Amino acid sequence: MIIVTGSILARADSLAALLAVSLEHVRRSRTEPGCLAHAVHQDAENPLRLVFLEEWTDRTALAAHFAVPASREFVKTVRALAAEAPQINIYDATPLQF
């Protein structure tokens, strides 16, 4: 499984637009093959920060997601609305069995 975390800091004047495009992006992404989970959350300590959490079956599925034209357009839009460069981390994960 692949875990992706990320965050975007909005400008005060761009928060509503950034939240709208982020919700559109996660809802679309959830329909892609290999997507196990995709969500965006607003930081309770800094409401201008949006935090993303994604789970993908494998790197192939994630690569396909990054190649979708709508995903590339999302990145362009986010960069224009953000107060600073977005952050992203990608992890290979093995679920623990209890």
C-alpha positions as a Python dict, from the first residue, in 0.01 Angstrom:
ca = {
    (1, 'M'): (0, 0, 0),
    (2, 'I'): (112, 355, -71),
    (3, 'I'): (30, 637, 172),
    (4, 'V'): (42, 998, 54),
    (5, 'T'): (25, 1294, 290),
    (6, 'G'): (34, 1655, 191),
    (7, 'S'): (-60, 2004, 292),
    (8, 'I'): (-135, 2336, 133),
    (9, 'L'): (-135, 2672, 306),
    (10, 'A'): (-397, 2902, 156),
    (11, 'R'): (-389, 3276, 146),
    (12, 'A'): (-678, 3431, 341),
    (13, 'D'): (-835, 3547, 14),
    (14, 'S'): (-801, 3207, -156),
    (15, 'L'): (-920, 2964, 114),
    (16, 'A'): (-1274, 2918, -20),
    (17, 'A'): (-1151, 2856, -375),
    (18, 'L'): (-874, 2623, -255),
    (19, 'L'): (-1117, 2421, -44),
    (20, 'A'): (-1362, 2394, -336),
    (21, 'V'): (-1101, 2267, -585),
    (22, 'S'): (-957, 2033, -320),
    (23, 'L'): (-1296, 1874, -250),
    (24, 'E'): (-1355, 1834, -623),
    (25, 'H'): (-1011, 1672, -658),
    (26, 'V'): (-1054, 1421, -374),
    (27, 'R'): (-1404, 1323, -486),
    (28, 'R'): (-1281, 1259, -840),
    (29, 'S'): (-971, 1077, -717),
    (30, 'R'): (-1179, 835, -508),
    (31, 'T'): (-1325, 697, -832),
    (32, 'E'): (-984, 610, -981),
    (33, 'P'): (-861, 250, -997),
    (34, 'G'): (-638, 166, -701),
    (35, 'C'): (-760, 449, -477),
    (36, 'L'): (-840, 308, -133),
    (37, 'A'): (-895, 647, 37),
    (38, 'H'): (-854, 1013, -49),
    (39, 'A'): (-949, 1296, 186),
    (40, 'V'): (-883, 1661, 263),
    (41, 'H'): (-909, 1809, 613),
    (42, 'Q'): (-886, 2161, 748),
    (43, 'D'): (-621, 2201, 1018),
    (44, 'A'): (-786, 2278, 1357),
    (45, 'E'): (-489, 2490, 1466),
    (46, 'N'): (-442, 2677, 1139),
    (47, 'P'): (-764, 2694, 934),
    (48, 'L'): (-570, 2820, 631),
    (49, 'R'): (-389, 2484, 608),
    (50, 'L'): (-554, 2197, 420),
    (51, 'V'): (-416, 1850, 491),
    (52, 'F'): (-449, 1556, 252),
    (53, 'L'): (-440, 1185, 331),
    (54, 'E'): (-445, 926, 53),
    (55, 'E'): (-412, 548, 33),
    (56, 'W'): (-335, 370, -294),
    (57, 'T'): (-299, 0, -372),
    (58, 'D'): (45, 44, -529),
    (59, 'R'): (283, 284, -702),
    (60, 'T'): (135, 201, -1043),
    (61, 'A'): (-207, 327, -932),
    (62, 'L'): (-51, 640, -782),
    (63, 'A'): (148, 707, -1100),
    (64, 'A'): (-171, 672, -1306),
    (65, 'H'): (-341, 920, -1070),
    (66, 'F'): (-60, 1172, -1115),
    (67, 'A'): (-89, 1131, -1495),
    (68, 'V'): (-461, 1216, -1509),
    (69, 'P'): (-498, 1558, -1676),
    (70, 'A'): (-736, 1674, -1401),
    (71, 'S'): (-471, 1590, -1138),
    (72, 'R'): (-210, 1794, -1323),
    (73, 'E'): (-457, 2083, -1354),
    (74, 'F'): (-530, 2058, -980),
    (75, 'V'): (-159, 2102, -903),
    (76, 'K'): (-140, 2414, -1124),
    (77, 'T'): (-450, 2563, -963),
    (78, 'V'): (-327, 2488, -611),
    (79, 'R'): (8, 2652, -675),
    (80, 'A'): (-170, 2968, -787),
    (81, 'L'): (-393, 2974, -476),
    (82, 'A'): (-133, 2873, -215),
    (83, 'A'): (61, 3106, 13),
    (84, 'E'): (368, 2880, -17),
    (85, 'A'): (478, 2568, -204),
    (86, 'P'): (255, 2267, -130),
    (87, 'Q'): (413, 1981, 66),
    (88, 'I'): (381, 1613, -30),
    (89, 'N'): (520, 1290, 119),
    (90, 'I'): (488, 941, -24),
    (91, 'Y'): (537, 627, 186),
    (92, 'D'): (543, 255, 115),
    (93, 'A'): (339, 96, 394),
    (94, 'T'): (252, -250, 512),
    (95, 'P'): (-67, -276, 716),
    (96, 'L'): (-24, -445, 1055),
    (97, 'Q'): (-243, -743, 1132),
    (98, 'F'): (-370, -748, 1491),
}
